[in-house]
Amino acid sequence: MTNKISLVLGLMIVSATAIDLFLFGTSHMVFLGKRMLELINWLAFWR
């Protein structure tokens, strides 16, 4: 992955998060954070 691609992907993730926070507030971010931790734990189990 080149620096340009990683920068674009990072900006897309940050902008999507900012838009979600602006439109829906922080309650969705807590839900998504919990789900992300469950996914990481599940993937770590299969590693």
PQR file of N, CA, C, O and H, with PARSE charges and radii, in Angstrom:
ATOM      1  N   MET A   1       0.848  -1.161   0.000 -0.4000 1.5000
ATOM      2  CA  MET A   1       0.000   0.000   0.000 -0.0000 2.0000
ATOM      3  C   MET A   1       0.900   1.232   0.000  0.5500 1.7000
ATOM      4  O   MET A   1       1.813   1.350   0.817 -0.5500 1.4000
ATOM      5  N   THR A   2       0.636   2.115  -0.899 -0.4000 1.5000
ATOM      6  CA  THR A   2       1.441   3.327  -0.984 -0.0000 2.0000
ATOM      7  C   THR A   2       0.954   4.361   0.025  0.5500 1.7000
ATOM      8  O   THR A   2      -0.126   4.237   0.603 -0.5500 1.4000
ATOM      9  H   THR A   2      -0.106   2.019  -1.563  0.4000 1.0000
ATOM     10  N   ASN A   3       1.774   5.369   0.217 -0.4000 1.5000
ATOM     11  CA  ASN A   3       1.412   6.432   1.158 -0.0000 2.0000
ATOM     12  C   ASN A   3       0.161   7.177   0.711  0.5500 1.7000
ATOM     13  O   ASN A   3      -0.668   7.562   1.535 -0.5500 1.4000
ATOM     14  H   ASN A   3       2.652   5.470  -0.252  0.4000 1.0000
ATOM     15  N   LYS A   4       0.031   7.377  -0.590 -0.4000 1.5000
ATOM     16  CA  LYS A   4      -1.131   8.103  -1.104 -0.0000 2.0000
ATOM     17  C   LYS A   4      -2.428   7.340  -0.836  0.5500 1.7000
ATOM     18  O   LYS A   4      -3.426   7.929  -0.420 -0.5500 1.4000
ATOM     19  H   LYS A   4       0.705   7.064  -1.259  0.4000 1.0000
ATOM     20  N   ILE A   5      -2.409   6.036  -1.073 -0.4000 1.5000
ATOM     21  CA  ILE A   5      -3.601   5.213  -0.849 -0.0000 2.0000
ATOM     22  C   ILE A   5      -3.959   5.185   0.635  0.5500 1.7000
ATOM     23  O   ILE A   5      -5.127   5.317   1.000 -0.5500 1.4000
ATOM     24  H   ILE A   5      -1.598   5.558  -1.410  0.4000 1.0000
ATOM     25  N   SER A   6      -2.951   5.012   1.487 -0.4000 1.5000
ATOM     26  CA  SER A   6      -3.234   4.968   2.923 -0.0000 2.0000
ATOM     27  C   SER A   6      -3.747   6.307   3.427  0.5500 1.7000
ATOM     28  O   SER A   6      -4.601   6.343   4.314 -0.5500 1.4000
ATOM     29  H   SER A   6      -2.002   4.904   1.191  0.4000 1.0000
ATOM     30  N   LEU A   7      -3.250   7.397   2.887 -0.4000 1.5000
ATOM     31  CA  LEU A   7      -3.731   8.723   3.283 -0.0000 2.0000
ATOM     32  C   LEU A   7      -5.188   8.915   2.864  0.5500 1.7000
ATOM     33  O   LEU A   7      -5.990   9.436   3.639 -0.5500 1.4000
ATOM     34  H   LEU A   7      -2.557   7.367   2.167  0.4000 1.0000
ATOM     35  N   VAL A   8      -5.531   8.502   1.660 -0.4000 1.5000
ATOM     36  CA  VAL A   8      -6.911   8.632   1.179 -0.0000 2.0000
ATOM     37  C   VAL A   8      -7.846   7.770   2.018  0.5500 1.7000
ATOM     38  O   VAL A   8      -8.923   8.224   2.403 -0.5500 1.4000
ATOM     39  H   VAL A   8      -4.879   8.079   1.031  0.4000 1.0000
ATOM     40  N   LEU A   9      -7.449   6.533   2.306 -0.4000 1.5000
ATOM     41  CA  LEU A   9      -8.288   5.663   3.133 -0.0000 2.0000
ATOM     42  C   LEU A   9      -8.464   6.234   4.537  0.5500 1.7000
ATOM     43  O   LEU A   9      -9.562   6.194   5.093 -0.5500 1.4000
ATOM     44  H   LEU A   9      -6.574   6.164   1.993  0.4000 1.0000
ATOM     45  N   GLY A  10      -7.390   6.762   5.107 -0.4000 1.5000
ATOM     46  CA  GLY A  10      -7.480   7.379   6.430 -0.0000 2.0000
ATOM     47  C   GLY A  10      -8.408   8.580   6.442  0.5500 1.7000
ATOM     48  O   GLY A  10      -9.196   8.742   7.373 -0.5500 1.4000
ATOM     49  H   GLY A  10      -6.498   6.795   4.656  0.4000 1.0000
ATOM     50  N   LEU A  11      -8.326   9.419   5.430 -0.4000 1.5000
ATOM     51  CA  LEU A  11      -9.210  10.583   5.339 -0.0000 2.0000
ATOM     52  C   LEU A  11     -10.668  10.164   5.152  0.5500 1.7000
ATOM     53  O   LEU A  11     -11.572  10.802   5.691 -0.5500 1.4000
ATOM     54  H   LEU A  11      -7.686   9.288   4.673  0.4000 1.0000
ATOM     55  N   MET A  12     -10.896   9.101   4.396 -0.4000 1.5000
ATOM     56  CA  MET A  12     -12.264   8.617   4.215 -0.0000 2.0000
ATOM     57  C   MET A  12     -12.841   8.097   5.526  0.5500 1.7000
ATOM     58  O   MET A  12     -14.008   8.345   5.827 -0.5500 1.4000
ATOM     59  H   MET A  12     -10.161   8.582   3.959  0.4000 1.0000
ATOM     60  N   ILE A  13     -12.047   7.386   6.303 -0.4000 1.5000
ATOM     61  CA  ILE A  13     -12.519   6.866   7.586 -0.0000 2.0000
ATOM     62  C   ILE A  13     -12.796   8.007   8.560  0.5500 1.7000
ATOM     63  O   ILE A  13     -13.816   7.998   9.250 -0.5500 1.4000
ATOM     64  H   ILE A  13     -11.098   7.184   6.059  0.4000 1.0000
ATOM     65  N   VAL A  14     -11.908   8.975   8.621 -0.4000 1.5000
ATOM     66  CA  VAL A  14     -12.094  10.114   9.527 -0.0000 2.0000
ATOM     67  C   VAL A  14     -13.306  10.938   9.115  0.5500 1.7000
ATOM     68  O   VAL A  14     -14.079  11.365   9.972 -0.5500 1.4000
ATOM     69  H   VAL A  14     -11.080   8.982   8.061  0.4000 1.0000
ATOM     70  N   SER A  15     -13.485  11.168   7.821 -0.4000 1.5000
ATOM     71  CA  SER A  15     -14.644  11.953   7.377 -0.0000 2.0000
ATOM     72  C   SER A  15     -15.954  11.205   7.612  0.5500 1.7000
ATOM     73  O   SER A  15     -16.951  11.819   7.990 -0.5500 1.4000
ATOM     74  H   SER A  15     -12.858  10.821   7.124  0.4000 1.0000
ATOM     75  N   ALA A  16     -15.967   9.897   7.395 -0.4000 1.5000
ATOM     76  CA  ALA A  16     -17.186   9.123   7.660 -0.0000 2.0000
ATOM     77  C   ALA A  16     -17.527   9.155   9.145  0.5500 1.7000
ATOM     78  O   ALA A  16     -18.699   9.249   9.509 -0.5500 1.4000
ATOM     79  H   ALA A  16     -15.156   9.398   7.088  0.4000 1.0000
ATOM     80  N   THR A  17     -16.520   9.079  10.003 -0.4000 1.5000
ATOM     81  CA  THR A  17     -16.750   9.161  11.442 -0.0000 2.0000
ATOM     82  C   THR A  17     -17.273  10.541  11.832  0.5500 1.7000
ATOM     83  O   THR A  17     -18.186  10.646  12.651 -0.5500 1.4000
ATOM     84  H   THR A  17     -15.567   9.003   9.708  0.4000 1.0000
ATOM     85  N   ALA A  18     -16.709  11.592  11.259 -0.4000 1.5000
ATOM     86  CA  ALA A  18     -17.158  12.950  11.569 -0.0000 2.0000
ATOM     87  C   ALA A  18     -18.596  13.172  11.115  0.5500 1.7000
ATOM     88  O   ALA A  18     -19.384  13.790  11.831 -0.5500 1.4000
ATOM     89  H   ALA A  18     -15.967  11.507  10.594  0.4000 1.0000
ATOM     90  N   ILE A  19     -18.937  12.681   9.947 -0.4000 1.5000
ATOM     91  CA  ILE A  19     -20.313  12.821   9.451 -0.0000 2.0000
ATOM     92  C   ILE A  19     -21.286  12.055  10.347  0.5500 1.7000
ATOM     93  O   ILE A  19     -22.372  12.547  10.651 -0.5500 1.4000
ATOM     94  H   ILE A  19     -18.296  12.180   9.366  0.4000 1.0000
ATOM     95  N   ASP A  20     -20.894  10.851  10.768 -0.4000 1.5000
ATOM     96  CA  ASP A  20     -21.752  10.057  11.652 -0.0000 2.0000
ATOM     97  C   ASP A  20     -21.953  10.772  12.984  0.5500 1.7000
ATOM     98  O   ASP A  20     -23.069  10.803  13.505 -0.5500 1.4000
ATOM     99  H   ASP A  20     -20.011  10.451  10.520  0.4000 1.0000
ATOM    100  N   LEU A  21     -20.901  11.340  13.536 -0.4000 1.5000
ATOM    101  CA  LEU A  21     -21.024  12.070  14.797 -0.0000 2.0000
ATOM    102  C   LEU A  21     -21.899  13.305  14.642  0.5500 1.7000
ATOM    103  O   LEU A  21     -22.688  13.623  15.532 -0.5500 1.4000
ATOM    104  H   LEU A  21     -19.995  11.315  13.113  0.4000 1.0000
ATOM    105  N   PHE A  22     -21.766  14.000  13.525 -0.4000 1.5000
ATOM    106  CA  PHE A  22     -22.539  15.212  13.290 -0.0000 2.0000
ATOM    107  C   PHE A  22     -24.026  14.901  13.117  0.5500 1.7000
ATOM    108  O   PHE A  22     -24.875  15.620  13.643 -0.5500 1.4000
ATOM    109  H   PHE A  22     -21.126  13.742  12.802  0.4000 1.0000
ATOM    110  N   LEU A  23     -24.339  13.838  12.388 -0.4000 1.5000
ATOM    111  CA  LEU A  23     -25.737  13.528  12.094 -0.0000 2.0000
ATOM    112  C   LEU A  23     -26.452  12.771  13.207  0.5500 1.7000
ATOM    113  O   LEU A  23     -27.621  13.042  13.483 -0.5500 1.4000
ATOM    114  H   LEU A  23     -23.649  13.254  11.961  0.4000 1.0000
ATOM    115  N   PHE A  24     -25.769  11.828  13.850 -0.4000 1.5000
ATOM    116  CA  PHE A  24     -26.456  10.922  14.768 -0.0000 2.0000
ATOM    117  C   PHE A  24     -26.004  11.022  16.217  0.5500 1.7000
ATOM    118  O   PHE A  24     -26.641  10.432  17.089 -0.5500 1.4000
ATOM    119  H   PHE A  24     -24.820  11.608  13.627  0.4000 1.0000
ATOM    120  N   GLY A  25     -24.949  11.736  16.499 -0.4000 1.5000
ATOM    121  CA  GLY A  25     -24.483  11.859  17.874 -0.0000 2.0000
ATOM    122  C   GLY A  25     -23.538  10.736  18.256  0.5500 1.7000
ATOM    123  O   GLY A  25     -23.070   9.977  17.408 -0.5500 1.4000
ATOM    124  H   GLY A  25     -24.433  12.215  15.790  0.4000 1.0000
ATOM    125  N   THR A  26     -23.269  10.646  19.548 -0.4000 1.5000
ATOM    126  CA  THR A  26     -22.253   9.717  20.014 -0.0000 2.0000
ATOM    127  C   THR A  26     -22.781   8.332  20.364  0.5500 1.7000
ATOM    128  O   THR A  26     -21.985   7.421  20.591 -0.5500 1.4000
ATOM    129  H   THR A  26     -23.649  11.262  20.237  0.4000 1.0000
ATOM    130  N   SER A  27     -24.076   8.145  20.414 -0.4000 1.5000
ATOM    131  CA  SER A  27     -24.608   6.836  20.811 -0.0000 2.0000
ATOM    132  C   SER A  27     -24.245   5.747  19.806  0.5500 1.7000
ATOM    133  O   SER A  27     -24.003   4.606  20.200 -0.5500 1.4000
ATOM    134  H   SER A  27     -24.723   8.884  20.229  0.4000 1.0000
ATOM    135  N   HIS A  28     -24.204   6.074  18.534 -0.4000 1.5000
ATOM    136  CA  HIS A  28     -23.823   5.085  17.533 -0.0000 2.0000
ATOM    137  C   HIS A  28     -22.351   4.714  17.654  0.5500 1.7000
ATOM    138  O   HIS A  28     -21.978   3.566  17.412 -0.5500 1.4000
ATOM    139  H   HIS A  28     -24.401   7.000  18.214  0.4000 1.0000
ATOM    140  N   MET A  29     -21.534   5.654  18.019 -0.4000 1.5000
ATOM    141  CA  MET A  29     -20.102   5.378  18.125 -0.0000 2.0000
ATOM    142  C   MET A  29     -19.810   4.403  19.269  0.5500 1.7000
ATOM    143  O   MET A  29     -18.909   3.572  19.158 -0.5500 1.4000
ATOM    144  H   MET A  29     -21.837   6.587  18.215  0.4000 1.0000
ATOM    145  N   VAL A  30     -20.552   4.497  20.345 -0.4000 1.5000
ATOM    146  CA  VAL A  30     -20.376   3.554  21.451 -0.0000 2.0000
ATOM    147  C   VAL A  30     -20.763   2.154  20.988  0.5500 1.7000
ATOM    148  O   VAL A  30     -20.052   1.191  21.275 -0.5500 1.4000
ATOM    149  H   VAL A  30     -21.285   5.172  20.435  0.4000 1.0000
ATOM    150  N   PHE A  31     -21.868   2.030  20.283 -0.4000 1.5000
ATOM    151  CA  PHE A  31     -22.308   0.740  19.756 -0.0000 2.0000
ATOM    152  C   PHE A  31     -21.275   0.173  18.790  0.5500 1.7000
ATOM    153  O   PHE A  31     -20.919  -1.002  18.878 -0.5500 1.4000
ATOM    154  H   PHE A  31     -22.446   2.812  20.049  0.4000 1.0000
ATOM    155  N   LEU A  32     -20.792   1.010  17.863 -0.4000 1.5000
ATOM    156  CA  LEU A  32     -19.812   0.537  16.893 -0.0000 2.0000
ATOM    157  C   LEU A  32     -18.489   0.176  17.563  0.5500 1.7000
ATOM    158  O   LEU A  32     -17.822  -0.768  17.138 -0.5500 1.4000
ATOM    159  H   LEU A  32     -21.081   1.964  17.791  0.4000 1.0000
ATOM    160  N   GLY A  33     -18.107   0.899  18.585 -0.4000 1.5000
ATOM    161  CA  GLY A  33     -16.882   0.581  19.318 -0.0000 2.0000
ATOM    162  C   GLY A  33     -16.971  -0.760  20.011  0.5500 1.7000
ATOM    163  O   GLY A  33     -16.018  -1.538  19.992 -0.5500 1.4000
ATOM    164  H   GLY A  33     -18.648   1.665  18.931  0.4000 1.0000
ATOM    165  N   LYS A  34     -18.117  -1.037  20.627 -0.4000 1.5000
ATOM    166  CA  LYS A  34     -18.316  -2.335  21.283 -0.0000 2.0000
ATOM    167  C   LYS A  34     -18.280  -3.468  20.269  0.5500 1.7000
ATOM    168  O   LYS A  34     -17.663  -4.505  20.510 -0.5500 1.4000
ATOM    169  H   LYS A  34     -18.891  -0.405  20.642  0.4000 1.0000
ATOM    170  N   ARG A  35     -18.937  -3.271  19.143 -0.4000 1.5000
ATOM    171  CA  ARG A  35     -18.937  -4.296  18.104 -0.0000 2.0000
ATOM    172  C   ARG A  35     -17.530  -4.504  17.537  0.5500 1.7000
ATOM    173  O   ARG A  35     -17.147  -5.634  17.234 -0.5500 1.4000
ATOM    174  H   ARG A  35     -19.439  -2.429  18.947  0.4000 1.0000
ATOM    175  N   MET A  36     -16.768  -3.435  17.393 -0.4000 1.5000
ATOM    176  CA  MET A  36     -15.408  -3.556  16.873 -0.0000 2.0000
ATOM    177  C   MET A  36     -14.532  -4.339  17.845  0.5500 1.7000
ATOM    178  O   MET A  36     -13.713  -5.151  17.414 -0.5500 1.4000
ATOM    179  H   MET A  36     -17.079  -2.517  17.639  0.4000 1.0000
ATOM    180  N   LEU A  37     -14.689  -4.112  19.144 -0.4000 1.5000
ATOM    181  CA  LEU A  37     -13.922  -4.870  20.127 -0.0000 2.0000
ATOM    182  C   LEU A  37     -14.293  -6.348  20.100  0.5500 1.7000
ATOM    183  O   LEU A  37     -13.419  -7.205  20.233 -0.5500 1.4000
ATOM    184  H   LEU A  37     -15.355  -3.453  19.494  0.4000 1.0000
ATOM    185  N   GLU A  38     -15.581  -6.659  19.928 -0.4000 1.5000
ATOM    186  CA  GLU A  38     -15.991  -8.047  19.807 -0.0000 2.0000
ATOM    187  C   GLU A  38     -15.370  -8.693  18.571  0.5500 1.7000
ATOM    188  O   GLU A  38     -14.924  -9.839  18.626 -0.5500 1.4000
ATOM    189  H   GLU A  38     -16.291  -5.963  19.820  0.4000 1.0000
ATOM    190  N   LEU A  39     -15.340  -7.969  17.469 -0.4000 1.5000
ATOM    191  CA  LEU A  39     -14.745  -8.489  16.240 -0.0000 2.0000
ATOM    192  C   LEU A  39     -13.250  -8.738  16.414  0.5500 1.7000
ATOM    193  O   LEU A  39     -12.737  -9.763  15.965 -0.5500 1.4000
ATOM    194  H   LEU A  39     -15.702  -7.038  17.424  0.4000 1.0000
ATOM    195  N   ILE A  40     -12.554  -7.820  17.056 -0.4000 1.5000
ATOM    196  CA  ILE A  40     -11.120  -7.985  17.285 -0.0000 2.0000
ATOM    197  C   ILE A  40     -10.857  -9.189  18.175  0.5500 1.7000
ATOM    198  O   ILE A  40      -9.945  -9.970  17.902 -0.5500 1.4000
ATOM    199  H   ILE A  40     -12.971  -6.987  17.421  0.4000 1.0000
ATOM    200  N   ASN A  41     -11.635  -9.351  19.228 -0.4000 1.5000
ATOM    201  CA  ASN A  41     -11.474 -10.512  20.098 -0.0000 2.0000
ATOM    202  C   ASN A  41     -11.767 -11.815  19.361  0.5500 1.7000
ATOM    203  O   ASN A  41     -11.072 -12.810  19.564 -0.5500 1.4000
ATOM    204  H   ASN A  41     -12.376  -8.716  19.451  0.4000 1.0000
ATOM    205  N   TRP A  42     -12.775 -11.816  18.521 -0.4000 1.5000
ATOM    206  CA  TRP A  42     -13.110 -13.003  17.758 -0.0000 2.0000
ATOM    207  C   TRP A  42     -12.000 -13.344  16.776  0.5500 1.7000
ATOM    208  O   TRP A  42     -11.639 -14.511  16.628 -0.5500 1.4000
ATOM    209  H   TRP A  42     -13.340 -11.008  18.357  0.4000 1.0000
ATOM    210  N   LEU A  43     -11.455 -12.332  16.101 -0.4000 1.5000
ATOM    211  CA  LEU A  43     -10.357 -12.576  15.170 -0.0000 2.0000
ATOM    212  C   LEU A  43      -9.100 -13.023  15.896  0.5500 1.7000
ATOM    213  O   LEU A  43      -8.360 -13.860  15.380 -0.5500 1.4000
ATOM    214  H   LEU A  43     -11.749 -11.383  16.221  0.4000 1.0000
ATOM    215  N   ALA A  44      -8.843 -12.488  17.076 -0.4000 1.5000
ATOM    216  CA  ALA A  44      -7.666 -12.895  17.842 -0.0000 2.0000
ATOM    217  C   ALA A  44      -7.782 -14.348  18.272  0.5500 1.7000
ATOM    218  O   ALA A  44      -6.769 -15.041  18.367 -0.5500 1.4000
ATOM    219  H   ALA A  44      -9.444 -11.809  17.496  0.4000 1.0000
ATOM    220  N   PHE A  45      -8.980 -14.821  18.530 -0.4000 1.5000
ATOM    221  CA  PHE A  45      -9.185 -16.216  18.900 -0.0000 2.0000
ATOM    222  C   PHE A  45      -8.783 -17.138  17.753  0.5500 1.7000
ATOM    223  O   PHE A  45      -8.165 -18.176  17.987 -0.5500 1.4000
ATOM    224  H   PHE A  45      -9.803 -14.258  18.452  0.4000 1.0000
ATOM    225  N   TRP A  46      -9.122 -16.776  16.527 -0.4000 1.5000
ATOM    226  CA  TRP A  46      -8.831 -17.631  15.376 -0.0000 2.0000
ATOM    227  C   TRP A  46      -7.400 -17.486  14.896  0.5500 1.7000
ATOM    228  O   TRP A  46      -6.959 -18.258  14.045 -0.5500 1.4000
ATOM    229  H   TRP A  46      -9.624 -15.933  16.338  0.4000 1.0000
ATOM    230  N   ARG A  47      -6.681 -16.541  15.406 -0.4000 1.5000
ATOM    231  CA  ARG A  47      -5.291 -16.365  15.008 -0.0000 2.0000
ATOM    232  C   ARG A  47      -4.494 -17.416  15.681  0.5500 1.7000
ATOM    233  O   ARG A  47      -3.278 -17.479  15.503 -0.5500 1.4000
ATOM    234  H   ARG A  47      -7.039 -15.913  16.097  0.4000 1.0000
TER
END
